[in-house]
Amino acid sequence: MNQVLLRTTFSLFLLFGFFGSSYCFGFYLTELAANERKVWLDEKAWSITNAMTEEELVGQTIHIAIPSKTVDQIALDEIKQTKPGGIILFGKNLGKKEEILSLTENLQRSAKENGLPPFLISTDQEGGRVFRVQDGITHYPGAMAVGQTGKKEWGEIVGFVTSYELRSLGLNFLFAPVLDINNNPLNPVINTRSFGSDVHRVSDVAVAYERGARAGGCLPVIKHFPGHGDTTVDSHLGLPIINKSLTELEKLELVPFQESIRGGAEAVMSAHIVYPKIDPNFPATLSKTILTDVLRKSLQFDGIIITDAMEMHAISKNYEKDRPGVLTILAGANIVLLTSWGETAKKFKAQLMDAYKNGEFEFVDKEGKKHDLLKEAVQKQIRKKLELGIYDKNSILPNVYDENQKQKEFLLAWEKERNERYKKLSESQNFAKEINEDSIRAYPKSVVTATIVPEQTVSFVKNPRLKEFLKSKKIQSASSKSFSSFTKQKNFTTYLFDSTSEAEVKMVVGLAKKFPNKRFLVMHGGTPFIQLPELKNLEYLLSFSLTVGSWEAMGSKLTSGKEIPKVDLILLSKEAKTPSKGAFPESL
């Protein structure tokens, strides 16, 4: 009996030992392949970089905009003269799906014809109020709406699908997610672009978005480092100043960035904000203390640093004479982002060329190693282009991946993986309806929708989608002009309104005061950072977004019979003045 037991034990030991050693060996091979890829990517990127002329090197650090939906003569001339590393696209450039595909294909063709590496083609596709691509993409609500759900899985799905669909249209550089914590309700520019007012919500949902977006095919960019949430000035229009020490930032603003970087984030956008307790002379974009000492060294970030648009007034109106293009590369940035072309691009290229020829980017470190900051900036960008797989058959190096089988296999496996993941999500329409509905919140307390009786409710809603949805739920619709006649009918006890502005809210507040025995409910789309007066007979539903899906979601939640939870945000105090809409009005 003991011998049988001994033999069984020995056999199990051998079996588990075999599987254990097989697992360890498999893990070793995977790590070996990954390391082999990394070595090749580094060496190949340096080989490509070292073969560039001074003019090509300088051009690669600059990303520019173009004027139209096609690669017209202005765009062709600009690409030839600037030799940029990438192109940023705005709403004016992005039409129907077919037009976008034609545009991105022709941009990459022009890169090849000019002997340039393939472009990083970018856009701000944050969702909500910053939604550049309108066709060929899932219309998710904005960041704040997704953040209100508090669900990491929703954040990751939105990030993945957005990135995947952009890559399918030929874009590969996604300027999202916003990691700024909107803890200042007077913020005119971040506002609903943030995932929330508290560090945990942003760290959870926004960081999950980045992780999903990275898997989707584009290179996502976390922004705006080291934090744009606690300011009352829009850096597009002025120079924000945040009087916080590094210790204070480490407790709040830097937490989401640190979490995302630890999780593998590969690109960061800098903020045009002065933090005088950290660097009294320059905003983060131009500050070596912030970009190198804090971001590179303290947070150990080794990816790409791109500036926010250099035409923004925070830079252009305050640091024009300081050669901002040169300063940001010296500070640690890799890409100088311009949202224009022509004279601005010429000016930045000229200042960078002069500095490069004068050896301003060269230095020797403590170990005696020589460095060329501009060349290192280009190498990082080229390496990422190789890693993303955009050196395809239509680029200047159509067969480059034949040089490393591991990288070739990696790209094929990654493409297969994201295609399968997207196909599975598509079976549920990418969960857009569920995410929209899950994001709806109430104010000043939770709303009990079970007490809303269709026969006793009348809708004065103007939004066509919401109006039709409520009609489909047997809720009578009427124009606001007929409001007084309904107040005389005792069988109607609940009045529904929609709003997108503080003026519309005030109008409803006035009516609610006149008829205190009636129930008023306002479905508010867009920013919640307006005055929302509290009355006993007045309730609000908030969507944080103006998409069609957000309006329909409010109607769906209102008629669901379920309780809608209270919003979890730092909203305006009763005495506060409503902030302006800044450079990103709701119409975007």
QUIPE-V41503 format. One record per run of one state. SS is the DSSP state (H for helix, E for strand, - for the rest). FROM is the first residue (numbers start at 1). TO is the last residue. If there is no record, write none. Layout:
ss:SS from:FROM to:TO
ss:SS from:FROM to:TO
This chain:
ss:- from:1 to:1
ss:H from:2 to:50
ss:- from:51 to:53
ss:H from:54 to:60
ss:- from:61 to:61
ss:E from:62 to:65
ss:- from:66 to:72
ss:H from:73 to:82
ss:- from:83 to:85
ss:E from:86 to:88
ss:- from:89 to:90
ss:H from:91 to:93
ss:- from:94 to:96
ss:H from:97 to:113
ss:- from:114 to:119
ss:E from:120 to:123
ss:- from:124 to:124
ss:E from:125 to:127
ss:- from:128 to:129
ss:E from:130 to:131
ss:- from:132 to:142
ss:H from:143 to:149
ss:- from:150 to:151
ss:H from:152 to:168
ss:- from:169 to:172
ss:E from:173 to:174
ss:- from:175 to:177
ss:E from:178 to:178
ss:- from:179 to:190
ss:H from:191 to:193
ss:- from:194 to:198
ss:H from:199 to:216
ss:- from:217 to:218
ss:E from:219 to:220
ss:- from:221 to:221
ss:E from:222 to:225
ss:- from:226 to:239
ss:E from:240 to:241
ss:- from:242 to:245
ss:H from:246 to:251
ss:- from:252 to:252
ss:H from:253 to:262
ss:- from:263 to:266
ss:E from:267 to:270
ss:- from:271 to:272
ss:E from:273 to:274
ss:- from:275 to:282
ss:E from:283 to:283
ss:H from:284 to:286
ss:- from:287 to:287
ss:H from:288 to:298
ss:- from:299 to:303
ss:E from:304 to:306
ss:- from:307 to:312
ss:H from:313 to:316
ss:- from:317 to:319
ss:H from:320 to:322
ss:- from:323 to:323
ss:H from:324 to:331
ss:- from:332 to:334
ss:E from:335 to:337
ss:- from:338 to:342
ss:H from:343 to:357
ss:- from:358 to:361
ss:E from:362 to:364
ss:- from:365 to:369
ss:E from:370 to:372
ss:H from:373 to:388
ss:- from:389 to:399
ss:H from:400 to:403
ss:- from:404 to:404
ss:H from:405 to:426
ss:- from:427 to:428
ss:H from:429 to:439
ss:- from:440 to:440
ss:E from:441 to:443
ss:- from:444 to:446
ss:E from:447 to:448
ss:H from:449 to:451
ss:- from:452 to:453
ss:H from:454 to:456
ss:E from:457 to:459
ss:- from:460 to:463
ss:H from:464 to:472
ss:- from:473 to:475
ss:E from:476 to:477
ss:- from:478 to:479
ss:H from:480 to:487
ss:- from:488 to:493
ss:E from:494 to:499
ss:- from:500 to:501
ss:H from:502 to:514
ss:- from:515 to:518
ss:E from:519 to:524
ss:- from:525 to:537
ss:E from:538 to:542
ss:- from:543 to:547
ss:H from:548 to:558
ss:- from:559 to:562
ss:E from:563 to:564
ss:- from:565 to:565
ss:E from:566 to:566
ss:- from:567 to:588
